């Protein structure tokens, strides 16, 4: 970036929801922790990034992209995530199934989660893993909605400092 380029000012957050409702925040953190605790952290980060892309949650995109990079994932895999269907070769079969399920659960307004999507995920995750994966998807969607509704400001998160 050119040093003479002037960036726009940050927007002001509407409220600090975690400070005003710490019990809700802690409940979501607990759900997220329990749900993702037995799954591969790289897969969990991809799920969180993909849901955050769909939900336009800039704060969560910032957080989970930084965490993924700090954990050793590549910028290429994170960048290609928006086009994962054309970039499947960057991901494992389990990651593709998780990403596809993430999209179906996140965009629930399109209808039910299609049987074929669920079946593909069930083919590579055992039932316990699948329920945990759905828990991660539900948790990140809840966090995204708080982030978007309260206009959390991206850019200040330090990798590894989550929750």
Residue frames as qw, qx, qy, qz and C-alpha x, y, z in Angstrom:
[[0.000, 0.891, 0.454, 0.000, 0.00, 0.00, 0.00],
 [0.349, 0.579, -0.032, 0.736, 1.22, 3.45, -0.84],
 [0.383, -0.312, -0.532, 0.688, 2.17, 5.39, 2.33],
 [0.093, 0.035, -0.014, -0.995, 0.33, 8.47, 1.02],
 [0.397, -0.356, -0.707, -0.465, -2.96, 6.57, 0.76],
 [0.288, -0.191, 0.475, -0.810, -5.48, 7.66, 3.33],
 [0.203, -0.249, -0.945, -0.064, -7.75, 4.96, 4.63],
 [0.437, -0.590, -0.330, -0.594, -11.32, 5.52, 5.74],
 [0.260, -0.422, 0.583, -0.644, -11.98, 5.93, 9.43],
 [0.145, -0.136, -0.972, 0.124, -13.15, 2.95, 11.44],
 [0.456, -0.531, -0.397, -0.593, -16.84, 2.81, 12.17],
 [0.256, -0.370, 0.585, -0.675, -18.01, 3.07, 15.75],
 [0.236, -0.189, -0.953, 0.006, -19.41, -0.10, 17.33],
 [0.435, -0.560, -0.347, -0.614, -23.00, 0.18, 18.48],
 [0.669, -0.621, 0.226, -0.340, -22.36, -1.49, 21.81],
 [0.157, 0.428, -0.877, 0.152, -20.03, -3.91, 23.55],
 [0.793, -0.211, -0.314, -0.478, -22.47, -6.80, 23.75],
 [0.734, -0.021, -0.624, 0.265, -20.14, -9.08, 25.73],
 [0.159, 0.140, -0.497, 0.842, -19.79, -6.44, 28.46],
 [0.467, -0.142, 0.091, -0.868, -23.52, -5.80, 28.69],
 [0.917, -0.069, -0.011, -0.392, -24.55, -9.46, 28.54],
 [0.018, 0.589, -0.807, 0.044, -21.54, -11.43, 29.80],
 [0.626, -0.034, 0.730, -0.272, -23.69, -14.47, 30.62],
 [0.789, 0.560, 0.135, -0.212, -24.76, -14.73, 26.96],
 [0.349, 0.771, -0.532, -0.024, -21.18, -14.26, 25.81],
 [0.276, -0.442, 0.834, -0.180, -19.89, -16.94, 28.21],
 [0.772, 0.192, 0.536, -0.283, -22.65, -19.35, 27.13],
 [0.721, 0.673, -0.098, -0.133, -21.66, -18.95, 23.48],
 [0.118, 0.707, -0.692, 0.080, -17.98, -19.31, 24.30],
 [0.533, -0.225, 0.778, -0.245, -18.79, -22.52, 26.19],
 [0.825, 0.419, 0.304, -0.228, -20.88, -23.89, 23.28],
 [0.527, 0.772, -0.350, -0.056, -18.10, -23.03, 20.84],
 [0.108, -0.612, 0.767, -0.161, -15.46, -24.64, 23.05],
 [0.659, -0.048, 0.708, -0.248, -17.39, -27.83, 23.71],
 [0.791, 0.541, 0.172, -0.228, -18.52, -28.21, 20.09],
 [0.555, 0.755, -0.348, 0.022, -15.13, -27.67, 18.52],
 [0.450, -0.690, 0.556, -0.111, -13.02, -29.35, 21.17],
 [0.765, -0.102, 0.631, 0.081, -12.87, -32.75, 19.51],
 [0.707, 0.669, 0.217, 0.072, -12.60, -31.57, 15.90],
 [0.679, 0.114, 0.126, 0.714, -9.48, -30.69, 13.91],
 [0.148, -0.702, -0.178, 0.673, -8.69, -27.02, 14.67],
 [0.104, -0.197, 0.514, 0.829, -7.87, -26.29, 11.00],
 [0.074, -0.430, -0.816, -0.380, -11.29, -27.57, 9.95],
 [0.190, -0.734, -0.549, 0.351, -12.99, -25.56, 12.70],
 [0.154, -0.525, 0.099, 0.831, -11.24, -22.37, 11.54],
 [0.022, 0.059, 0.682, 0.728, -12.35, -22.98, 7.95],
 [0.139, -0.606, -0.778, -0.089, -15.95, -23.45, 9.10],
 [0.209, -0.730, -0.338, 0.556, -15.81, -20.24, 11.12],
 [0.128, -0.350, 0.343, 0.862, -14.27, -18.27, 8.27],
 [0.014, -0.248, -0.774, -0.582, -16.78, -19.57, 5.70],
 [0.156, -0.713, -0.677, 0.088, -19.82, -18.82, 7.88],
 [0.222, -0.673, -0.126, 0.694, -18.39, -15.38, 8.65],
 [0.118, -0.099, 0.537, 0.829, -17.93, -14.70, 4.92],
 [0.094, -0.483, -0.788, -0.370, -21.54, -15.63, 4.22],
 [0.283, -0.776, -0.529, 0.192, -22.80, -13.54, 7.15],
 [0.288, 0.750, 0.002, 0.595, -20.56, -10.56, 6.32],
 [0.613, -0.785, -0.049, 0.080, -19.10, -10.50, 9.82],
 [0.459, 0.752, -0.330, 0.340, -15.86, -8.59, 9.32],
 [0.389, -0.691, 0.510, -0.333, -14.85, -8.90, 12.98],
 [0.883, -0.155, 0.432, -0.094, -15.13, -12.72, 12.94],
 [0.811, 0.557, -0.044, 0.175, -13.38, -12.90, 9.54],
 [0.129, 0.814, -0.451, 0.343, -10.50, -10.93, 10.99],
 [0.594, -0.525, 0.534, -0.295, -10.34, -13.11, 14.11],
 [0.914, -0.001, 0.402, -0.059, -10.60, -16.54, 12.55],
 [0.717, 0.658, -0.136, 0.185, -8.39, -15.76, 9.55],
 [0.014, 0.780, -0.532, 0.329, -5.64, -14.55, 11.89],
 [0.713, -0.369, 0.546, -0.240, -6.09, -17.62, 14.11],
 [0.937, 0.303, 0.172, 0.006, -5.93, -19.93, 11.09],
 [0.521, 0.748, -0.310, 0.271, -2.75, -18.27, 9.80],
 [0.249, -0.699, 0.573, -0.349, -1.15, -18.35, 13.26],
 [0.831, -0.179, 0.491, -0.192, -1.98, -22.06, 13.51],
 [0.387, -0.316, 0.748, 0.437, -0.13, -22.73, 10.26],
 [0.585, 0.587, 0.559, 0.009, -2.87, -22.66, 7.65],
 [0.423, 0.020, 0.375, 0.825, -2.03, -20.91, 4.39],
 [0.209, 0.450, 0.050, -0.867, -3.26, -17.62, 3.01],
 [0.241, 0.118, -0.734, -0.623, -4.04, -19.47, -0.20],
 [0.188, -0.332, -0.924, 0.005, -6.55, -21.79, 1.51],
 [0.008, 0.557, 0.502, -0.661, -8.21, -18.88, 3.29],
 [0.184, 0.402, -0.268, -0.856, -8.40, -16.77, 0.12],
 [0.259, 0.030, -0.823, -0.506, -9.77, -19.66, -1.94],
 [0.105, 0.251, 0.869, -0.414, -12.47, -20.45, 0.61],
 [0.422, 0.462, 0.185, -0.758, -15.00, -18.15, -1.08],
 [0.642, 0.449, -0.412, -0.464, -14.56, -20.23, -4.24],
 [0.467, -0.353, 0.800, -0.127, -14.11, -23.64, -2.58],
 [0.834, 0.331, 0.385, -0.215, -16.24, -25.44, -5.16],
 [0.671, 0.716, -0.186, 0.059, -13.70, -24.57, -7.86],
 [0.147, 0.707, -0.613, 0.321, -10.79, -24.95, -5.45],
 [0.916, -0.330, -0.018, -0.228, -11.55, -28.32, -3.83],
 [0.841, 0.249, -0.333, 0.345, -7.97, -29.45, -4.33],
 [0.084, 0.590, -0.432, 0.677, -6.90, -27.10, -1.52],
 [0.568, -0.360, 0.394, -0.626, -9.05, -29.00, 1.01],
 [0.082, -0.093, 0.989, -0.074, -9.51, -32.50, 2.37],
 [0.324, -0.353, -0.770, -0.421, -12.72, -34.47, 1.83],
 [0.341, -0.556, -0.654, 0.383, -13.70, -33.78, 5.44],
 [0.122, -0.367, -0.080, 0.919, -13.06, -30.05, 5.03],
 [0.187, -0.088, -0.554, -0.806, -15.15, -29.90, 1.84],
 [0.373, -0.477, -0.784, -0.137, -18.02, -31.75, 3.55],
 [0.312, -0.535, -0.476, 0.625, -17.77, -29.39, 6.54],
 [0.031, -0.214, 0.166, 0.962, -17.69, -26.29, 4.33],
 [0.268, -0.242, -0.685, -0.633, -20.69, -27.49, 2.35],
 [0.393, -0.553, -0.724, 0.127, -22.63, -28.26, 5.53],
 [0.237, -0.395, -0.252, 0.851, -21.65, -24.85, 6.92],
 [0.123, 0.004, -0.365, -0.923, -23.18, -23.15, 3.90],
 [0.381, -0.376, -0.751, -0.387, -26.38, -25.21, 4.13],
 [0.413, -0.557, -0.619, 0.369, -26.86, -24.56, 7.86],
 [0.210, -0.316, -0.092, 0.920, -25.86, -20.88, 7.61],
 [0.275, 0.075, -0.349, -0.893, -28.16, -20.10, 4.70],
 [0.164, 0.242, 0.925, -0.242, -31.10, -21.92, 6.26],
 [0.398, 0.501, 0.197, -0.743, -33.53, -19.49, 4.61],
 [0.348, 0.326, -0.684, -0.552, -33.04, -21.46, 1.39],
 [0.859, -0.124, -0.309, -0.388, -34.93, -24.30, 3.07],
 [0.886, -0.421, 0.191, -0.013, -33.93, -27.40, 4.94],
 [0.196, -0.614, 0.719, 0.261, -30.37, -28.68, 4.89],
 [0.749, 0.334, -0.397, -0.413, -30.47, -30.89, 1.79],
 [0.949, -0.213, 0.217, -0.083, -30.32, -34.63, 2.42],
 [0.838, 0.431, -0.116, 0.315, -27.43, -34.98, -0.04],
 [0.124, 0.753, -0.387, 0.517, -25.34, -32.37, 1.82],
 [0.650, -0.535, 0.394, -0.368, -26.03, -34.03, 5.16],
 [0.993, 0.053, 0.101, 0.013, -25.25, -37.47, 3.70],
 [0.639, 0.593, -0.281, 0.400, -21.89, -36.30, 2.35],
 [0.157, -0.685, 0.482, -0.523, -20.96, -34.96, 5.78],
 [0.836, -0.314, 0.321, -0.316, -22.21, -38.13, 7.49],
 [0.936, 0.309, -0.136, 0.099, -20.02, -40.18, 5.14],
 [0.564, 0.481, -0.388, 0.547, -16.82, -38.59, 6.50],
 [0.169, -0.430, 0.511, -0.725, -17.77, -37.71, 10.10],
 [0.265, -0.267, -0.915, 0.144, -19.09, -40.14, 12.68],
 [0.255, -0.745, -0.547, -0.286, -22.36, -39.17, 14.36],
 [0.499, -0.701, -0.236, 0.450, -20.69, -37.58, 17.38],
 [0.393, -0.174, 0.250, 0.868, -18.32, -35.57, 15.20],
 [0.047, 0.480, 0.579, 0.657, -21.21, -34.49, 13.01],
 [0.344, -0.822, -0.453, -0.018, -23.21, -33.17, 15.97],
 [0.498, -0.571, -0.020, 0.652, -20.11, -31.34, 17.20],
 [0.308, 0.112, 0.432, 0.840, -19.59, -29.87, 13.73],
 [0.126, -0.702, -0.545, -0.441, -23.19, -28.63, 13.68],
 [0.478, -0.762, -0.299, 0.318, -22.55, -27.15, 17.14],
 [0.443, -0.284, 0.182, 0.831, -19.55, -25.20, 15.78],
 [0.110, 0.383, 0.538, 0.743, -21.66, -23.95, 12.87],
 [0.305, -0.791, -0.510, -0.145, -24.47, -22.87, 15.20],
 [0.516, -0.642, -0.154, 0.545, -22.03, -21.12, 17.55],
 [0.354, -0.115, 0.281, 0.885, -20.24, -19.15, 14.83],
 [0.026, -0.565, -0.572, -0.595, -23.56, -18.12, 13.31],
 [0.402, -0.814, -0.404, 0.111, -24.64, -16.79, 16.72],
 [0.488, -0.489, 0.052, 0.721, -21.35, -14.92, 17.14],
 [0.269, 0.216, 0.477, 0.809, -21.69, -13.53, 13.59],
 [0.140, -0.741, -0.551, -0.358, -25.13, -12.20, 14.31],
 [0.449, -0.792, -0.199, 0.363, -23.92, -10.42, 17.44],
 [0.498, -0.257, 0.262, 0.786, -20.90, -9.09, 15.54],
 [0.151, 0.388, 0.534, 0.736, -22.95, -7.74, 12.66],
 [0.256, -0.795, -0.521, -0.176, -25.81, -6.41, 14.81],
 [0.465, -0.811, -0.108, 0.339, -23.47, -4.55, 17.16],
 [0.487, 0.844, -0.131, 0.180, -21.03, -3.52, 14.40],
 [0.751, -0.527, 0.218, 0.333, -17.93, -4.97, 16.03],
 [0.270, 0.892, -0.315, -0.179, -14.81, -3.38, 14.55],
 [0.964, 0.107, 0.029, 0.244, -12.32, -5.66, 12.75],
 [0.498, 0.737, -0.235, 0.392, -8.58, -5.20, 12.64],
 [0.207, -0.738, 0.466, -0.443, -7.51, -5.14, 16.26],
 [0.951, -0.254, 0.098, -0.147, -7.71, -8.83, 17.12],
 [0.009, 0.658, -0.753, 0.000, -4.42, -10.54, 17.99],
 [0.748, 0.111, -0.619, -0.214, -4.17, -14.20, 16.95],
 [0.528, -0.044, -0.781, 0.332, -4.75, -16.59, 19.82],
 [0.042, -0.051, 0.458, -0.886, -6.55, -14.06, 22.01],
 [0.445, -0.331, -0.588, -0.588, -10.05, -15.41, 21.31],
 [0.645, -0.589, -0.400, -0.275, -12.63, -15.18, 24.05]]
